[in-house]
Amino acid sequence: MRIGILGGTFDPIHRGHLTAAEEARRAQRLDRVLFIPANRSPLKPSARASTAQRVAMVQLAIEGNAACALSTVDVERPSPSYAVDTVALLQSRWPNDEFVFLMGADQLADLPQWRAPEKLLEAVPVVALTRPGAASADALQALSPAARARITVQEIPVIDISASAIRERVAAGQTIRGLAPGPVVDYIEEHGLYLPKADGGSE
């Protein structure tokens, strides 16, 4: 099988993630996209929702979609989550499958700061998903020509949704219906996620 790896905090997962996954699946001829919630991202603040809650929301978001699957390979290991380690583990478990690493084009600028980026690009091709007209990161010049040749930039439709905006809307008492799958919205409401604390601080 040809499998796309889509990691992230997913705090929460939203329709932008799902649309990007589907666009990548079709363009890259992937048999499946594997959603991998991070235990803790080395370059991002700690997640607001717990690991178990973020995993549950991903499962709800992709339920019934045979082209998507959830992997808990990162949350089962000590944090932080490094992509190069995740890829190596997946390849060792499924040596007959071909993997493609999917990422947002906005992450390209940080790629040279990741753990062993050259080793990651040697192990798997990387597809950076971007909106039409967005420029690639100049920071990639820090990588070798061979590594840069393993990166493909794929344009996807403009999706003006972010997890931070969803969290802000919930905290402000605004609806997020339509921004995330219905079961995910129901889960957020049922568990009171992303609401301000009673003392005025953030959860």
Secondary structure, DSSP 8 states (H G I E B T S, - for coil): -EEEEEEE--TT--HHHHHHHHHHHHHTT-SEEEEEE-S--TTS---SS-HHHHHHHHHHHHTT-TTEEE--TTTTS-SS--HHHHHHHHHHH-TTSEEEEEEEGGGGGGGGGSSSHHHHHHHS-EEEEE-TT----GGGGGS-HHHHTTEEEEE-------HHHHHHHHHTT---BTTB-HHHHHHHHHHTTT---TTSS--
